[in-house]
Amino acid sequence: MSKVAVFAKLTAAEGRGDELRDALAEVAMPNASNEASTEVYAMHQDSSDSDVIWFYELYSDGDALAAHARSDGMKAMIGAIGHLMAGPAEVNVVNPVAAKGLDLD
């Protein structure tokens, strides 16, 4: 199976971007760190809108993404950030083609 990547955009309620960032750092990042098939899980705060958090995620395959999505850690994350969000996350699943610094084989 080929690798799968995700671009996710999470928008905080107005003025709550730093709270969202901190909550994600506390809950989401440790969860992903414990998933062997989650190869990259990078969180970024938008440089022009601090209420927007971006994730780039790389999984060994679609099964790894599915396992991440249904993990207890994801359920805990959703519970921890729901009150901070302006609306649902925007999630785009893509198939990586080429990259510098990432093993896509």
C-alpha positions as CSV (number, residue, x, y, z in Angstrom):
1,M,0.0,0.0,0.0
2,S,1.2,3.5,-0.6
3,K,1.6,6.2,2.0
4,V,-1.2,8.7,2.8
5,A,-0.9,12.3,3.9
6,V,-3.3,14.7,5.4
7,F,-3.5,18.5,5.4
8,A,-5.8,19.6,8.2
9,K,-6.9,23.2,9.0
10,L,-8.3,23.8,12.5
11,T,-9.8,27.3,13.1
12,A,-10.2,28.5,16.7
13,A,-13.0,30.7,17.9
14,E,-11.9,34.3,17.5
15,G,-8.9,35.1,19.8
16,R,-8.5,31.5,21.1
17,G,-5.8,30.3,18.7
18,D,-3.1,30.1,21.4
19,E,-5.4,28.1,23.6
20,L,-6.1,25.7,20.8
21,R,-2.4,25.4,20.0
22,D,-1.6,24.6,23.6
23,A,-4.4,22.1,24.0
24,L,-3.3,20.3,20.8
25,A,0.3,20.3,21.9
26,E,-0.8,18.7,25.2
27,V,-3.2,16.1,23.8
28,A,-2.7,15.5,20.1
29,M,1.1,15.5,19.9
30,P,1.7,12.8,22.6
31,N,-1.0,10.6,21.0
32,A,0.6,10.7,17.6
33,S,4.0,10.1,19.1
34,N,2.8,6.7,20.3
35,E,1.6,5.6,16.8
36,A,4.4,3.7,15.0
37,S,2.7,4.1,11.6
38,T,2.3,7.8,12.0
39,E,5.5,8.9,10.3
40,V,5.1,12.7,10.4
41,Y,2.7,14.7,12.6
42,A,3.6,18.3,12.4
43,M,1.5,21.2,13.9
44,H,1.9,24.8,12.6
45,Q,0.3,28.0,13.7
46,D,-0.6,30.2,10.7
47,S,1.7,33.2,10.3
48,S,-1.0,35.6,9.3
49,D,-3.9,34.3,11.4
50,S,-3.0,33.0,14.9
51,D,-6.5,31.5,15.2
52,V,-5.6,28.9,12.5
53,I,-3.7,25.8,13.2
54,W,-2.4,23.6,10.3
55,F,-1.4,19.9,10.5
56,Y,0.7,18.0,8.0
57,E,0.5,14.3,8.7
58,L,2.1,11.3,6.9
59,Y,1.0,7.7,7.5
60,S,2.6,4.5,6.3
61,D,-0.7,3.6,4.6
62,G,-4.5,4.1,4.7
63,D,-4.9,1.5,7.5
64,A,-2.5,3.6,9.7
65,L,-4.6,6.8,9.0
66,A,-7.8,4.9,9.9
67,A,-6.2,3.6,13.1
68,H,-5.2,7.1,14.0
69,A,-8.6,8.5,13.2
70,R,-10.4,6.1,15.5
71,S,-7.9,6.0,18.3
72,D,-8.7,6.9,21.9
73,G,-6.3,9.7,21.6
74,M,-8.2,11.3,18.8
75,K,-11.4,11.0,20.8
76,A,-9.7,12.7,23.8
77,M,-8.4,15.4,21.5
78,I,-11.8,16.2,20.1
79,G,-13.2,16.4,23.6
80,A,-10.4,18.7,24.7
81,I,-10.6,21.2,21.8
82,G,-14.3,21.2,20.8
83,H,-15.1,24.3,22.9
84,L,-12.2,26.2,21.3
85,M,-13.1,25.6,17.7
86,A,-15.0,28.0,15.4
87,G,-16.3,25.0,13.4
88,P,-15.3,21.6,12.1
89,A,-11.8,21.0,11.0
90,E,-11.1,21.0,7.2
91,V,-9.3,17.8,6.3
92,N,-7.8,16.9,3.0
93,V,-6.4,13.4,2.4
94,V,-3.8,13.2,-0.4
95,N,-1.4,10.8,-1.9
96,P,2.2,12.0,-1.7
97,V,4.1,11.9,-5.0
98,A,7.5,13.5,-4.3
99,A,9.2,15.1,-1.3
100,K,12.6,16.2,-0.1
101,G,13.4,14.8,3.3
102,L,10.5,12.3,3.4
103,D,10.8,8.6,2.5
104,L,7.8,7.9,0.3
105,D,8.7,4.4,-0.6
